[in-house]
């Protein structure tokens, strides 16, 4: 596979202390005894696939320059730095890293250790994403999180002590039992710790998770209108505090937007390694085995993803999540509607406060970002 233009790498680490009841990611609790085997398989996958990607017919290859790395999970902060040292040594065989390379690691409160954080920073990890989820103990309990508010605060202090100022706080809203007061308190409490980035997602009930059984009755969940009220409260407070709302669920201080995730939303190619990892290279999407033991045994096997969505529509769908807007001409290219129908719809959506049309680009408002997929379906 020649002429790969990807500049981002995703690494999946599937180990957790406990499995959250809303989570459908490839992650497992109480399987830390497999960490050794997992990293052996992970390194084997990197070596085998990169040789296949990059080696030319003459038997030589040139390293690819990388701008971003994201180590996600699972709980990557459960793993000792010595394993990541081996991982980065292998990556260095095939990639070069820009001096400004953004290297993010996800961390769950309760797993932050001073010695681990020192080891991570020595390897070049310069951005941490903390799965705080809430600053309210009752909401943490409802979500099945095993950490406390105090452990989140302790993790923030340890990260800062390690010299990492670029950190993200992840939150979940629209949780059963949440009130506007609880949500506002969480946002304001977060701001006290001066994060450079905040991500916030509405609770979604995924198939085959414990929450699917617990919340079979949708009346047990917050309404869409109430969820939007919480979302709008978040947008308002963060804008007042000089955060840029640069993507549907993401807010950053200027210059601290997640470069890695922006690559996803711009529909750029990316490498990915680890159990359940999905990659896109030269517009070909493939995925690894999601089962942990199967991946350990067969790390080099991947499956082609039969992706039914039109690539142009996918690009618009991803671009629409960003505050930079998307081209009106792209809509006209893929829409089954006439130009007159599109124009009428755009006027209606603009009058209703969902979007603005500027310089032939569609920019969704906060109200529009909340329902961006529905708007695209109307236009196409």
Order of alpha helices (4+ residues) and beta strands (2+ residues): beta-beta-beta-alpha-beta-alpha-beta-alpha-beta-alpha-alpha-beta-alpha-beta-alpha-alpha-beta-beta-alpha-beta-beta-beta-alpha-beta-alpha-beta-alpha-alpha-beta-beta-alpha-alpha
